[in-house]
């Protein structure tokens, strides 16, 4: 999302998150589980691979997401 912490860290559509908060992410369900372990305001280290296959790591401060 434009303006989100992920956007500011450099994540783009099509990038694959491979770790979140020290937890390996191997599926969308695993990403949801890792995210649910944290609250808005927490700083979380994430690792991802971009579309070219390059790995990146950044620490982001989580914000509340849109209501489901």
KAGI-V490960 format. One record per residue. N is the residue number from 0. RES is the residue in three letters. PHI is phi in radians with two decimals (NA if undefined). BURIAL is + if it has 9 or more other C-alpha atoms within 8 Angstrom, else -. D_FIRST is the distance of its C-alpha to the first C-alpha in Angstrom with 2 decimals. Layout:
{{N	RES	PHI	BURIAL	D_FIRST} {N	RES	PHI	BURIAL	D_FIRST}}
This chain:
{{0	UNK	NA	-	0.00} {1	UNK	-0.99	-	3.79} {2	UNK	1.43	-	6.25} {3	UNK	-1.38	-	5.52} {4	UNK	-1.03	+	8.63} {5	UNK	-1.12	+	7.56} {6	UNK	-1.07	+	6.33} {7	UNK	-1.09	-	9.60} {8	UNK	-1.35	+	11.48} {9	UNK	1.92	-	10.98} {10	UNK	-1.20	+	9.37} {11	UNK	-2.33	-	8.60} {12	UNK	-0.95	-	8.80} {13	UNK	1.68	-	12.33} {14	UNK	-1.25	+	12.74} {15	UNK	-2.01	-	14.74} {16	UNK	-1.27	+	14.78} {17	UNK	-1.92	+	18.55} {18	UNK	-2.73	+	19.11} {19	UNK	-2.52	+	17.69} {20	UNK	1.03	-	19.98} {21	UNK	1.47	-	22.89} {22	UNK	-1.82	-	22.58} {23	UNK	-1.10	-	22.51} {24	UNK	-2.00	+	19.87} {25	UNK	-2.05	-	21.56} {26	UNK	-2.82	-	19.84} {27	UNK	-1.08	-	17.01} {28	UNK	-1.10	-	19.54} {29	UNK	-1.13	+	20.16} {30	UNK	-1.15	+	16.52} {31	UNK	-1.08	-	16.59} {32	UNK	-1.11	-	19.95} {33	UNK	-1.11	+	18.99} {34	UNK	-1.14	-	16.07} {35	UNK	-1.18	-	18.53} {36	UNK	-1.40	-	20.96} {37	UNK	-2.23	-	19.05} {38	UNK	-2.03	+	18.32} {39	UNK	-0.95	-	15.98} {40	UNK	1.72	-	17.41} {41	UNK	-1.26	-	18.45} {42	UNK	-1.64	-	17.95} {43	UNK	-2.29	+	17.38} {44	UNK	-1.50	+	18.14} {45	UNK	-2.13	+	16.12} {46	UNK	-2.18	+	17.41} {47	UNK	-2.56	+	15.91} {48	UNK	-2.02	+	17.36} {49	UNK	-1.49	+	15.86} {50	UNK	-1.07	-	17.04} {51	UNK	-1.51	-	20.19} {52	UNK	1.65	-	21.11} {53	UNK	-1.45	-	20.72} {54	UNK	-1.53	-	20.06} {55	UNK	-2.38	-	18.07} {56	UNK	-2.44	-	18.13} {57	UNK	-2.68	-	16.51} {58	UNK	-1.84	+	16.74} {59	UNK	-2.12	+	13.80} {60	UNK	-1.72	+	14.45} {61	UNK	-1.23	+	12.92} {62	UNK	-2.16	-	11.89} {63	UNK	-1.15	-	12.67} {64	UNK	-1.53	-	10.30} {65	UNK	-1.15	-	10.92} {66	UNK	-1.12	-	14.54} {67	UNK	-1.45	-	15.44}}
